[in-house]
Each structure stands twice: as structure tokens, then as C-alpha cells.
Amino acid sequence: MKASRIAAAGALAGTAVLALSAPAFAHVTVQPEGEAAKGGYAVVNFKVPNERDNASTTKVEVSFPGDHPLASVMPQPVQGWDIKVTKSTLDKPIESHGRKITEAVSKVTWTADGDGIEPGFFQKFPVSVGALPEDTDQLVFKAIQTYSNKEVVRWIEVPQEGQEEPESPAPVLELSEAEDDHAHGASGASSEEASDDTAPAAETSASGSSDTTDTTARVLGIVGIVVGAAGVAYGVLAGRRRDTV
């Protein structure tokens, strides 16, 4: 009986570890470098994992919110990717730094000029954005991911509060409360240009942290499988010994 309990516990531990490590290979997401404060500027990263074993991600399209247009959207160059910025005329002009803005970026498209994001890897696409709206707590970006085998995955379902996460959720950027001086997000930038200057260093730091997290998740998953298998094997051997006696 004791051996059976140990085997069951080992198998359960392996399953639990795998379940905890699964989110590391989730959907397309967007996260700020620091905070994204209302009324300020921020550098945000669109993180795109490759979820296929037999194809590479070769194209990523991100649509920017039309209900809260951003006056400034500047992608950071990413080695191995061509970038296209699409602008659209606004139904209602917005004011920014005393200027009337009649058009804004509606979509940014990254197209691989090489292998793209290969199986088992992810890629970050940094973008400087602002000024962030002050009349909402979040911004929704709909993304389309295209693979080398022509498969297209649409991350466009808007998560609803109090409901389970949809199967293909759209990236959502959470906005923090505006600072007292309405300076600019927690990225430390005092302008769009300052945000761009700090982007490379922040990108390196964020990438290193994410790489460590993903590696840890994989190691834990493997350890869980080994522990579960050992538990089952021990239970079987113990049962055979009792039968022999």
C-alpha cells in the first residue's frame, strides 16, 4: 500500500510540474519595460513564441487599438526582420503636445527575411508608444501569427473579466495610474527619443530574465517526468516482491 502511494505521489508531482511549466510556452503577449503609465510613454515588448514543432514563425502582424489611437508608435529594429508601419486616418482627430493628429498607426507588421522564429524559440518585438490614454485601464492589441507552412493563428479574442481565458486571446497591455507630474511611464524616458535610447539595454535585461524563466520551466518539466516515472517503477517492483513472497 505504501509503495502504491509513493508511485501515485510521484506521478502527480510530475503532472503538476508540467502544468506549471506550460504557461512558459503560451500565446502572444505584450508587456511594458517597467510600467505603462496613463498619459505617459513606454516601451512595450510583443513576445511571440513558436508553438509548432515542424514550422517557423515568419510573419507577425499587430493591430493597434482604434478606440484609443496612439499619436506615436516607433518600432525598434529587430535583426532578421523587415518592419512595415501602416497608418490610417482617424475618424476623430486627437490632440498631442498642442498638435492636432489626424492619422495614427493602425498596424505594425514584422516579416522574417531569414528563418524567423524556429521551433523551441521565441522573439520579442519592442515598440515605443505614447502618449498612453488616460481614460482606460488597458489596451487590446490583436495579433496574427503566420508560420512557414502557411498556417495562420489569429490572437484576436478579447479576454472578458470574470470569464475563462479564451482559446486565442489577444495581447492586453495593462495601464498603471498616471504619475503626479504626468511625466512618462516607468521606462525612465522623458520623451519618445529617450525611450528609444533606453530600449536596447532594457531589451537585453528583459530577454535574459525571460530566457532564464523558460529554461527553468523546461528543467522542472523534465524533473517532474523523471520523478513520476521513478515512482511508478518503484510501485511495480514493490508489488512484484509482495507477490513473490
C-alpha beads as a LAMMPS data file, in Angstrom:
LAMMPS data file: protein, C-alpha beads

245 atoms
244 bonds

1 atom types
1 bond types

-500.0 500.0 xlo xhi
-500.0 500.0 ylo yhi
-500.0 500.0 zlo zhi

Masses

1 110.0

Atoms # bond

1 1 1 0.000 0.000 0.000
2 1 1 2.823 2.371 0.930
3 1 1 4.608 1.698 -2.376
4 1 1 1.407 2.427 -4.317
5 1 1 1.008 5.746 -2.533
6 1 1 4.587 6.723 -3.348
7 1 1 4.067 5.848 -7.015
8 1 1 0.852 7.868 -7.173
9 1 1 2.501 10.836 -5.462
10 1 1 5.420 10.719 -7.900
11 1 1 3.139 10.662 -10.936
12 1 1 1.054 13.509 -9.517
13 1 1 4.187 15.580 -8.879
14 1 1 5.323 15.107 -12.473
15 1 1 1.943 16.182 -13.814
16 1 1 1.857 19.247 -11.558
17 1 1 5.301 20.407 -12.639
18 1 1 4.396 20.052 -16.294
19 1 1 1.205 22.032 -15.734
20 1 1 3.162 24.825 -14.061
21 1 1 5.754 24.935 -16.832
22 1 1 3.163 25.044 -19.660
23 1 1 2.446 28.833 -19.428
24 1 1 6.071 29.477 -20.450
25 1 1 5.056 28.426 -23.960
26 1 1 1.806 30.372 -24.130
27 1 1 0.259 32.770 -26.608
28 1 1 1.372 36.137 -28.000
29 1 1 1.589 38.685 -25.177
30 1 1 2.536 42.335 -24.626
31 1 1 4.419 43.635 -21.593
32 1 1 5.953 47.035 -20.810
33 1 1 9.562 47.551 -19.816
34 1 1 8.796 48.793 -16.323
35 1 1 5.326 50.328 -16.174
36 1 1 2.993 51.774 -18.766
37 1 1 1.559 54.837 -17.009
38 1 1 -1.555 56.611 -18.245
39 1 1 -0.685 59.801 -20.093
40 1 1 2.962 58.809 -20.499
41 1 1 5.252 56.995 -22.899
42 1 1 6.545 53.444 -22.609
43 1 1 8.495 50.790 -24.453
44 1 1 6.445 47.612 -24.784
45 1 1 7.510 44.170 -25.974
46 1 1 5.327 41.888 -28.053
47 1 1 6.524 38.408 -27.122
48 1 1 5.871 35.786 -29.795
49 1 1 6.601 32.114 -29.005
50 1 1 6.755 29.435 -31.689
51 1 1 4.183 26.798 -30.709
52 1 1 4.819 24.425 -33.620
53 1 1 7.359 21.612 -33.865
54 1 1 7.540 21.487 -37.654
55 1 1 7.346 25.133 -38.783
56 1 1 8.867 28.552 -38.078
57 1 1 7.046 31.818 -37.448
58 1 1 7.766 34.039 -40.441
59 1 1 5.313 36.909 -40.013
60 1 1 3.710 38.788 -37.123
61 1 1 1.015 41.447 -37.547
62 1 1 -0.142 43.559 -34.612
63 1 1 -3.191 45.827 -34.928
64 1 1 -3.243 48.888 -32.683
65 1 1 -6.445 49.951 -30.889
66 1 1 -8.641 52.232 -32.961
67 1 1 -10.746 53.325 -29.976
68 1 1 -7.646 54.699 -28.241
69 1 1 -5.245 55.742 -31.036
70 1 1 -1.618 56.422 -30.147
71 1 1 -0.007 59.544 -31.578
72 1 1 3.466 57.997 -31.530
73 1 1 4.368 54.394 -32.418
74 1 1 8.021 53.652 -33.196
75 1 1 9.235 50.047 -33.565
76 1 1 12.799 49.191 -32.637
77 1 1 14.764 47.439 -35.408
78 1 1 14.955 43.661 -34.924
79 1 1 17.752 41.765 -36.648
80 1 1 16.438 39.351 -39.266
81 1 1 13.075 41.081 -39.617
82 1 1 11.658 43.690 -42.002
83 1 1 9.222 46.134 -40.387
84 1 1 6.266 47.862 -42.020
85 1 1 4.250 50.544 -40.227
86 1 1 0.720 51.178 -41.506
87 1 1 -1.135 54.406 -40.715
88 1 1 -4.842 55.149 -41.036
89 1 1 -6.916 58.323 -40.966
90 1 1 -8.689 58.839 -37.654
91 1 1 -12.455 59.238 -37.504
92 1 1 -11.913 61.789 -34.741
93 1 1 -8.628 63.767 -34.568
94 1 1 -6.726 63.747 -31.281
95 1 1 -4.601 66.400 -29.574
96 1 1 -0.962 65.671 -28.750
97 1 1 1.524 68.269 -27.441
98 1 1 -0.624 71.064 -28.804
99 1 1 -0.899 69.495 -32.259
100 1 1 -3.966 68.012 -33.909
101 1 1 -3.302 64.454 -35.071
102 1 1 -5.455 63.265 -37.976
103 1 1 -3.822 59.873 -38.558
104 1 1 -2.239 57.231 -36.372
105 1 1 -0.531 53.853 -36.666
106 1 1 -3.123 51.127 -37.112
107 1 1 -0.802 48.147 -37.664
108 1 1 2.825 47.078 -37.444
109 1 1 3.994 44.058 -39.463
110 1 1 7.222 42.140 -38.909
111 1 1 8.285 39.821 -41.752
112 1 1 11.271 37.497 -41.413
113 1 1 13.969 37.845 -44.055
114 1 1 15.556 34.608 -42.849
115 1 1 14.479 31.591 -40.802
116 1 1 12.183 33.555 -38.493
117 1 1 11.278 32.129 -35.080
118 1 1 12.259 28.474 -35.177
119 1 1 10.621 25.703 -33.111
120 1 1 11.546 25.905 -29.434
121 1 1 12.272 29.654 -29.513
122 1 1 10.505 32.979 -29.029
123 1 1 11.147 36.536 -30.214
124 1 1 10.473 39.955 -28.697
125 1 1 9.414 42.906 -30.838
126 1 1 9.951 46.216 -28.961
127 1 1 7.852 49.298 -29.736
128 1 1 7.911 52.787 -28.201
129 1 1 4.330 54.034 -27.741
130 1 1 2.594 57.138 -26.395
131 1 1 1.032 59.145 -25.213
132 1 1 -0.944 56.407 -23.479
133 1 1 -4.652 57.160 -22.922
134 1 1 -5.851 58.345 -19.530
135 1 1 -9.461 57.183 -19.842
136 1 1 -8.925 53.399 -19.872
137 1 1 -7.138 50.783 -17.784
138 1 1 -5.924 48.628 -20.661
139 1 1 -5.219 48.499 -24.375
140 1 1 -6.048 45.487 -26.545
141 1 1 -3.784 44.604 -29.462
142 1 1 -4.961 41.941 -31.898
143 1 1 -2.171 39.825 -33.390
144 1 1 -1.888 37.455 -36.344
145 1 1 0.925 34.893 -36.435
146 1 1 1.908 33.222 -39.715
147 1 1 4.046 30.090 -39.965
148 1 1 6.347 28.860 -42.722
149 1 1 3.837 26.113 -43.602
150 1 1 1.235 28.845 -44.336
151 1 1 -0.696 28.180 -41.115
152 1 1 -2.225 31.353 -39.653
153 1 1 -3.106 31.765 -35.969
154 1 1 -5.297 34.718 -35.006
155 1 1 -4.793 36.010 -31.465
156 1 1 -7.834 38.280 -31.562
157 1 1 -10.259 37.137 -28.854
158 1 1 -10.721 39.832 -26.209
159 1 1 -10.497 38.448 -22.649
160 1 1 -13.537 39.298 -20.504
161 1 1 -13.292 39.995 -16.783
162 1 1 -14.713 37.193 -14.674
163 1 1 -14.619 34.682 -17.536
164 1 1 -12.148 31.988 -18.526
165 1 1 -9.343 32.986 -20.856
166 1 1 -10.383 32.434 -24.490
167 1 1 -8.606 29.874 -26.647
168 1 1 -6.851 32.548 -28.761
169 1 1 -6.613 35.641 -26.519
170 1 1 -5.464 38.981 -27.863
171 1 1 -2.456 40.641 -26.192
172 1 1 -3.598 43.076 -23.480
173 1 1 -1.470 45.918 -22.081
174 1 1 -2.400 46.898 -18.517
175 1 1 -2.002 50.599 -17.763
176 1 1 -0.908 51.912 -14.377
177 1 1 -2.159 55.116 -12.788
178 1 1 -0.671 58.341 -14.106
179 1 1 2.205 59.883 -12.194
180 1 1 1.604 63.167 -10.382
181 1 1 3.677 65.168 -12.860
182 1 1 2.308 63.241 -15.859
183 1 1 5.914 62.621 -16.781
184 1 1 6.363 59.464 -18.779
185 1 1 5.996 55.738 -17.931
186 1 1 8.317 53.819 -15.707
187 1 1 10.725 53.219 -18.564
188 1 1 12.578 56.321 -17.362
189 1 1 12.035 58.176 -20.635
190 1 1 11.227 61.879 -20.692
191 1 1 10.282 61.755 -24.359
192 1 1 9.837 59.350 -27.244
193 1 1 13.511 59.713 -28.104
194 1 1 14.611 58.918 -24.547
195 1 1 12.500 55.785 -24.640
196 1 1 14.297 54.665 -27.786
197 1 1 17.719 55.298 -26.193
198 1 1 16.930 53.073 -23.237
199 1 1 15.281 50.347 -25.294
200 1 1 18.389 48.282 -26.204
201 1 1 19.585 47.958 -22.585
202 1 1 16.121 47.191 -21.279
203 1 1 15.574 44.648 -24.052
204 1 1 18.766 42.818 -23.085
205 1 1 17.744 42.683 -19.430
206 1 1 14.188 41.564 -20.157
207 1 1 15.350 38.945 -22.647
208 1 1 17.809 37.490 -20.152
209 1 1 15.130 37.246 -17.471
210 1 1 12.664 35.569 -19.819
211 1 1 15.293 33.142 -21.091
212 1 1 16.050 32.101 -17.502
213 1 1 12.344 31.607 -16.762
214 1 1 11.778 29.455 -19.863
215 1 1 14.880 27.356 -19.147
216 1 1 13.795 26.807 -15.534
217 1 1 10.337 25.733 -16.710
218 1 1 11.813 23.162 -19.073
219 1 1 14.156 21.754 -16.385
220 1 1 11.284 21.466 -13.886
221 1 1 9.176 19.699 -16.513
222 1 1 11.890 17.114 -17.147
223 1 1 12.470 16.596 -13.403
224 1 1 8.723 16.075 -12.933
225 1 1 8.628 13.399 -15.619
226 1 1 11.635 11.570 -14.121
227 1 1 10.156 11.681 -10.601
228 1 1 6.797 10.399 -11.848
229 1 1 8.373 7.553 -13.813
230 1 1 10.563 6.529 -10.864
231 1 1 7.556 6.454 -8.573
232 1 1 5.596 4.222 -10.921
233 1 1 8.544 1.858 -11.403
234 1 1 9.084 1.602 -7.662
235 1 1 5.416 0.761 -7.116
236 1 1 5.506 -2.007 -9.748
237 1 1 8.666 -3.584 -8.334
238 1 1 7.317 -3.457 -4.776
239 1 1 4.108 -5.177 -5.925
240 1 1 6.053 -7.963 -7.608
241 1 1 8.103 -8.576 -4.495
242 1 1 4.976 -8.979 -2.392
243 1 1 3.534 -11.425 -4.917
244 1 1 6.744 -13.485 -4.880
245 1 1 6.768 -13.664 -1.084

Bonds

1 1 1 2
2 1 2 3
3 1 3 4
4 1 4 5
5 1 5 6
6 1 6 7
7 1 7 8
8 1 8 9
9 1 9 10
10 1 10 11
11 1 11 12
12 1 12 13
13 1 13 14
14 1 14 15
15 1 15 16
16 1 16 17
17 1 17 18
18 1 18 19
19 1 19 20
20 1 20 21
21 1 21 22
22 1 22 23
23 1 23 24
24 1 24 25
25 1 25 26
26 1 26 27
27 1 27 28
28 1 28 29
29 1 29 30
30 1 30 31
31 1 31 32
32 1 32 33
33 1 33 34
34 1 34 35
35 1 35 36
36 1 36 37
37 1 37 38
38 1 38 39
39 1 39 40
40 1 40 41
41 1 41 42
42 1 42 43
43 1 43 44
44 1 44 45
45 1 45 46
46 1 46 47
47 1 47 48
48 1 48 49
49 1 49 50
50 1 50 51
51 1 51 52
52 1 52 53
53 1 53 54
54 1 54 55
55 1 55 56
56 1 56 57
57 1 57 58
58 1 58 59
59 1 59 60
60 1 60 61
61 1 61 62
62 1 62 63
63 1 63 64
64 1 64 65
65 1 65 66
66 1 66 67
67 1 67 68
68 1 68 69
69 1 69 70
70 1 70 71
71 1 71 72
72 1 72 73
73 1 73 74
74 1 74 75
75 1 75 76
76 1 76 77
77 1 77 78
78 1 78 79
79 1 79 80
80 1 80 81
81 1 81 82
82 1 82 83
83 1 83 84
84 1 84 85
85 1 85 86
86 1 86 87
87 1 87 88
88 1 88 89
89 1 89 90
90 1 90 91
91 1 91 92
92 1 92 93
93 1 93 94
94 1 94 95
95 1 95 96
96 1 96 97
97 1 97 98
98 1 98 99
99 1 99 100
100 1 100 101
101 1 101 102
102 1 102 103
103 1 103 104
104 1 104 105
105 1 105 106
106 1 106 107
107 1 107 108
108 1 108 109
109 1 109 110
110 1 110 111
111 1 111 112
112 1 112 113
113 1 113 114
114 1 114 115
115 1 115 116
116 1 116 117
117 1 117 118
118 1 118 119
119 1 119 120
120 1 120 121
121 1 121 122
122 1 122 123
123 1 123 124
124 1 124 125
125 1 125 126
126 1 126 127
127 1 127 128
128 1 128 129
129 1 129 130
130 1 130 131
131 1 131 132
132 1 132 133
133 1 133 134
134 1 134 135
135 1 135 136
136 1 136 137
137 1 137 138
138 1 138 139
139 1 139 140
140 1 140 141
141 1 141 142
142 1 142 143
143 1 143 144
144 1 144 145
145 1 145 146
146 1 146 147
147 1 147 148
148 1 148 149
149 1 149 150
150 1 150 151
151 1 151 152
152 1 152 153
153 1 153 154
154 1 154 155
155 1 155 156
156 1 156 157
157 1 157 158
158 1 158 159
159 1 159 160
160 1 160 161
161 1 161 162
162 1 162 163
163 1 163 164
164 1 164 165
165 1 165 166
166 1 166 167
167 1 167 168
168 1 168 169
169 1 169 170
170 1 170 171
171 1 171 172
172 1 172 173
173 1 173 174
174 1 174 175
175 1 175 176
176 1 176 177
177 1 177 178
178 1 178 179
179 1 179 180
180 1 180 181
181 1 181 182
182 1 182 183
183 1 183 184
184 1 184 185
185 1 185 186
186 1 186 187
187 1 187 188
188 1 188 189
189 1 189 190
190 1 190 191
191 1 191 192
192 1 192 193
193 1 193 194
194 1 194 195
195 1 195 196
196 1 196 197
197 1 197 198
198 1 198 199
199 1 199 200
200 1 200 201
201 1 201 202
202 1 202 203
203 1 203 204
204 1 204 205
205 1 205 206
206 1 206 207
207 1 207 208
208 1 208 209
209 1 209 210
210 1 210 211
211 1 211 212
212 1 212 213
213 1 213 214
214 1 214 215
215 1 215 216
216 1 216 217
217 1 217 218
218 1 218 219
219 1 219 220
220 1 220 221
221 1 221 222
222 1 222 223
223 1 223 224
224 1 224 225
225 1 225 226
226 1 226 227
227 1 227 228
228 1 228 229
229 1 229 230
230 1 230 231
231 1 231 232
232 1 232 233
233 1 233 234
234 1 234 235
235 1 235 236
236 1 236 237
237 1 237 238
238 1 238 239
239 1 239 240
240 1 240 241
241 1 241 242
242 1 242 243
243 1 243 244
244 1 244 245
